[in-house]
Amino acid sequence: MQIALQFIIAVGVGIFIILIAAVLLWKPGFNLWTDAFVKRLMKDPYPENIGEMYNVFTKVGFQNVFESDLRSTNGEPLKRPFGTPKHLSAWDKLLFNPVYYTRKPAVESADIDTKVIIGPKAKRPLEIDIPIMIAGMSYGGGLSLNAKIALATGADLVKTATNTGAGPFLPEERKHAKKLIIQYHRGFWAKEEAILRQADAIEINLGYGAYGSAPVIWKYQDLSPEFRDYMKLDSNQDLIEEAMLANAKNGAELAKLVKYLRQLTNGAPIGIKFGATHHLEQELEIVTGAEIDFLSIAGAESGIHYGPGLLADDVGLPTLPALCRTVDFLKQHGLQNKISLIISGGLVTPGHFLKALALGADAVAIGTVAVLAMAHTQITKILPWEPVTELVFENGKSKDKLSIDDAAMSIANFLKSCNEEIMLAIGCMGWNSLKQLSLADLCSTSAEIASLVGVDHCFYPPKGAEIKK
């Protein structure tokens, strides 16, 4: 016993001496190491110098270096979540015009009307209280069951709509969402009449902003056991969204499908979703000829659960020009009051939302930012070792840690906060309804954007308001 005690004391004294030495010597030791490192950095030839990586990162970009390593791992297309990091639409170059005496500002923001009707000519139009809805994000290939229920519950708390996405129909989602848009997608599943009749609106999905019209393959390795059981899949069975809808390969077949869905749902709004393209007007000519009730246009900045970098970064038309060109098309064809327009793709702030609405969209659909808002402080359950996808995606190792009630309240608070800011801005411009917004409420810091959008360049007074010299 005495020997053991002496040993413990000796070890303790030794550790104490080492700590004292470390405290005394760390500074000169670190200084010596730093001096040696800096001298080597300044003397080594470029091919041997660690500083070469600065040149590589500057030339190629950190993300491109990182993603080149991922592509080098297995030779398969990159699986990047949430779409492109590029900011292709210049929303920050648009500004709103407040009023003081030229028109009186609204006294109370609480009196501002932000209600929206999707499909005003439909027998059963979709009415929502705020102009922000949850975009189509699928269960299984993307979000977890908990995440889908949370989004539906949160959207319902503020009386807006959510979207099933291209996944299977979830009775749990239908139960928690009073306003549910069901996607009629390019896969073979979730197209039974008993399911489609439950829709408050149907969105025929032709493609994605971050994926274009490329086929989507849900590989069995990426599907959770729970999802495979839900879909009654074999252990090695993939799911495929084809490049085109099998029963709508031309305008005539599309019109027939729209008519069938309208009858099946007893007049719910039927719309078309596709990723924006430079051939936009030609595509719109065909799809609007199918007598649809709404358009859902996804810009190139749209998110996706996982997608190849090339499709996300370099395919499609940015959201801002896509929106302006679609609005122009609808105006020119006298369809603006007949076909509602939902826009999505890289919209993350109330300013983005309101600018899109002022430019002519009836509503905006959000995905990536909704997922981030839903995770909110629950992200601390997995940080710092895992990303948010591990908490909210179906194949995430921590998906069961997501509290549905907390996530629902977080997304509801986010949507409510955004709408409150929208109401403040509308009142600041002297209006009491979202419907009163127009291009006259915007100006731009860029001559190019001003010309594209059709607003004044803010460097010069509006026509008729020039200062007389």
N, C-alpha and C positions, 0 to 999 in steps of 0.2 A: 504493500500500500504506500509505504514511504517512498519507494523507488518510483512508483507511478506518479506520485505527487511531484517529485523532483523533476521527472521527465516533462510533465505538463508545464511546470514553472520555467524550465529551460527553453521549451518550445515557445512559450509566451514571450520570454525575454528576447529570444532570437527574432521573432516576428516584429517585436517593438523596435529592435535595433535596425531591422531592414526598413521599416516604415520611416524611421528617423533619417536614415541614409537616403531613402528615396526623396523625402521632402527637401533635404539639403542639396541633393545632387541632380534632381530632375531638371532644374533650370539650366545649369551648365551642360548637362548631358544632352538635353533637347537642343540647346544652342549649337553644340558640336555637330549633331546630326543635321540640323537645318543648314549650317554652313557648308557641310559636305554635299548636301543635296543641291543647294543653290549653285555651288561651284560646278558640280557635274552638269546641272541643267544649262549652265552658261558655256560649258566647254565641249560637251559631247557633240559630235557631228549629228546633223539632222536625222540620218537613218537610224542612229543609235539612241536618239534623245527621246525621253518620255514626253517632252513638249511637242513632239510630232503629232500627238493626239489632238492638241488644240487646233492644229491646222486641219486635221481630218474632220473634227466636229464642226469647225467653221465652214469648211467646204461642203461637206455632205449633210451636216445637221445631226444633232444628237439622236432625234427620233429615227432618222433613216439608218444610222449606224446600228441602233438598237433593233430595228425591224429587219435589217439585213441579216443579223445573227439569228433571229427567229425563223426567217425564211430558209436559212442554211441548215436548220435542224432536221427537217423531214421532207423537204421538197414539195410541200403542199401549199395551197393558197393561204395567205395570212388570215388569222382569225382575230381581227381587231374589234373590240366592242365600242359602241357609241358613235361610230361614223368618223368623219374627217375632222382633224384639228384645224383645218383651214377656215379662215373667215372670208368667204367669197362675196358676201353681200354687205354693202357699206351703210348699214343702218345708222351708224354713228355720225354720218354726214347729213342726216336729216334732223331737223329741229322743229318743234312746235311753236306756234305763234300765240302767246297769251294776249289778252286784251285788258284794257283799263277803262277808257271812255268811248273808244270806237264801238264797243259793245260791252254791256255790263257783265262782269264775271258772275257765275252762279253763286248764290249765297250759301247754300248748304249742299255739300257733296252727297249727302244721303238721299237727295231728291233726283239724283242722276239715274237715268234709265239705261241699264246695260243688258237688257234681255234681248235674246236673239231667236229668230225662227229659221230653222233649217228646212228647206223645201216648202216655201209658202204656198205653192200651188198643189201640194200633195193633199190627199184626203185626210191623212193624219200627220200633219207637220210635227217636227221635233222642236219643242220649245225648251230653251235653257235660260237660266237666270244670269249667267255670265258668259262673255264671249270666248272663254278659254275652255277647251275640252281635252280629255286625255286621248292621245294618239293610240293607234293600234299596236299593241305589244303582246306577243303571243305567250301563252303558257307552254312550258316544255322546252321549246327551242330557245326560249328567252327567259322570261320571268318565272319565278316560283309561284306556287299556288297561294302562299301567304301574301306575296307581293301583289298578285292580281286582285285578291279580295280586298286588300288595303286600298288600292287605287280606286276600285269600284265604290267602296265605302266612303272614302274621302271625297270623291266626285259627287256622290249623292248628298253629302252634308252641305254642299254649296249649290246643289240643284243644277249640276251640269252633267254632261254625258261622258261615258267611257266607251272604249272600243275593244272588242275581243281580240283583235289582231288575227294572225293566220293560224293560231293554235286551235285546239279542240274547244268546243263549247263547254263552258263550266256552269253547271246549275248553281254553284255557290256564287259565281260572279253575277248571274242573273238575279239571284235573291237579294244581293246587296246593292244593285244598281237599278234605280227606277227608270233611268234613261240609258239604254244599252244599244250601241251600234254593233251589229254583227257583220264581220267581214265574210264576203263570198270570195274566197281566194283561189289560187291555182292548184291547191292540193285536192285530194279526193275526200277528205274528211269534213265533218261538221256541215253537211249540206242536206241533211234529212229535212223534210218539210216540217216535221214537228219542232225542229230547232229554229228554222228560219221564220216560222210564224211568231216566234217570241221576240222578234226584233222590233225596236222602236225606229230603227232605220237600218238599211243594208248598204254596205260599202263594197262594191265590186272592185277587188284589188287586182290591177293589171301589173303592178310593179312597185318598186321602192325608190325613194330619192337617193339612198346610199347604195343601191344595188342594181338599179336600172331594171331591165327586163330579163336579166340572167336567171336561170333556174336556181332554186335554193334547195340544197341537199342537207337534210338533218341527219347526220351520220349516227348510227346506232351507238357508237362509242361515246357520243356526246349527250345521249339521252339517259336520264336517270331511270333507275328501276321503277320508281313510282310512276313516272310518266309512261313508260312502256306498258305497265300494268293498266294504267288509265286508258291507253289507246289500244290495248289488247294486241300488242306487237310481239313478234318473235324476237328472241334475244339478239339476233343479228340483222334485224330488218331496219332499213333506212326509211325515212319519209322524204318525199320529193315534191316541191312546188315546181310545176312545169314552167317553161318559158311563156306559154300562152294558156289561156283558159280553153279547155278541150271543147266546150260547147259555145264558145264565142270568139271564133277565129277571124271574123270580119264584122263590118258594121251591121249587116242584116241580122246575123246571129246574136250580136250584142243587144240590138233592139228587142229581139224576141225574148232574150233572157230578162231584160229590164221589165218587159210587160208581164212575164211569168211571175217575177218576184213581187211586183206591185199587186197583182191579183192575190198571190199567196198570203201577203201580209195585210191585206185589206186596206191598201193605200198608204202604207208607211213610205217615207222618202227613200228613193233608190238613187244611189250616187256611184260615181266612178272615181277610183283613186289610181294615180300613176305618178311616177317620177318625172319631173320636168325635163324637157328636152328642147334643143334648138328647133326641132320640127314641131314645136308646140301647137301652132295654129292649125297645121294639117291634122294632128291628132285630135285637137278640140273639135274640128269640123266633123270628124267621124263620131266621136263619143257623144257630143251634144245632139247629134242626129238621132240618138237612141231615146230621146225624150226623157232624159234623166231629171232628177230633182235637185241634185247638188254635185259639185265637183270637189274633190279633195286632191289638191296639187302639192306634191312633196318636192322641195328644192334639194339641190345637190348637197346641202349641209345637213341633211336629215341623219338621224341616228339609226342604228340597227343593232340587234343583239350581238352578232358577230358578222364581220364582212371582210372580204379581200380589200387590201389597201388601195389597189388601183381603181376598183369600182367606187369606193367611198371618196377618193381624192380627185379623180380625173374623169368621171362620167356624170353627165347631166348638166342642167342649167341651174345657176344659183337662185336662191329663193326670191330675192328682190326683183330681178328682171322677169322671173317666171310669174310672179304676182302681177306686175304691171302689164305684161303682155296678155295674161289671161283676162284681166279686167277690161283691157282695150277690146279684146275679142268679144267678150260678152256684151259690151256696150254697142259695138258695131253691128252685132247680130240681134239687138233688141232682146237680149236674154238676161240682163242684169237683175230684173225683178222677178224672173221666173226660176233661175238656177242659182242656188246659194253657192258660195265659194268658201271653202275651208283651206287654209294655207298652213304648211308646216315646213320645218327644216332650219335648224340652228337658231330658233327663237327661244331666248332664255330669260329675258327681262320684261317687266311691264312696258318699258319703252318700246322694245321690239314689237310686242303684241299690239300696242295702240297705233304704232306707225303702220303696221300691216292692215289694221282695221281702217285707218284713215285713207289708205291707198285703195281700198275697195273690197277687202276681204270681209266676209260676214262673221267669221270666227277663226280662231287659230287652234291648232292641235299641238300639244307638247308631249315629248317623250323623255329624252335624256334628263332635262332639268326636273321633270316630275319624279323620276326615279331617285335623283339626288336629294330632292326635297323630302321624299318619302323616307329615305334612310336617315336623314337628319342626325340627331345625336346617337342614334343606334349604331352608327358607323364605329363608335368607340368599342363596340363589342368585338371587332376584328382588327382594328388598327393596333400596332403599326405593321403587322406582318402580312395582312391580306388586303386586297382592294375591295371596293364596294360591290363588285359583281359577285363576290363570294357570299354576300349577305342577301342579295335580291334575286340572283339567277337560280334556275331550277337545278343546275349542276354545281351550284356553289356548296362548298363543304359546310358553310355556316348558315344555310337558308332557314333552318329551324329556329335560329336565334332572333329572327325578325318578328317583333311583336306587331300583330295586325292592328290592334287598337291604337297603339302609339303611331304607327306608320300612317294610318288613316287620318288621324288628327293632324299630323305634320303636313300631309299633302293638302288637307282642307284649309289649314292655316295659310299655307303658301298661296293657294288659289284665292283665298279671301283677301290676303294682303295685296296681291297683284291687282285684283279688281278694285280695291279701295284706292290704290294709286292711280289707276285708270280713271276713276270717277273724279279724283282731284284734278287731274290734267284736263279732263273734258270741261269741268266747271271753270278752270282757269282760262279756257278759250271762249267762255261765254255761252256754252251750250248746256242743255239739261238732258240730252239723250245721245247715245252712241250713234244713232242714225243721222244726226245732224253734222257729223264730221265730214270734211271734204278736203280736197287737195289745197284749198285756200288756207287750211290750218297748218300747213307745212311750208318750210323753206329749206334750202340746202346750202351747205358750205362748198359744194362742188358743182361746177358748171356742167360736168358730165352727168352727175346724178340728177341735177335739176332738170336737164333735158330729158333723161330717161323717164323720170317720174312725172314730169309735167308741173313742177312747182317753180316758184321764184328762186333765183340765186340770192342768197341773203346779203351779198356784198353791195347790192343795189336796191333802191326802193321799189316797191311794187308799181306796176304801171298805173299812172294816174295819181301817184303819191310822191312824184319827184319834187325835190325842193326847188322852188323858183329862185333864180339868182337875180 
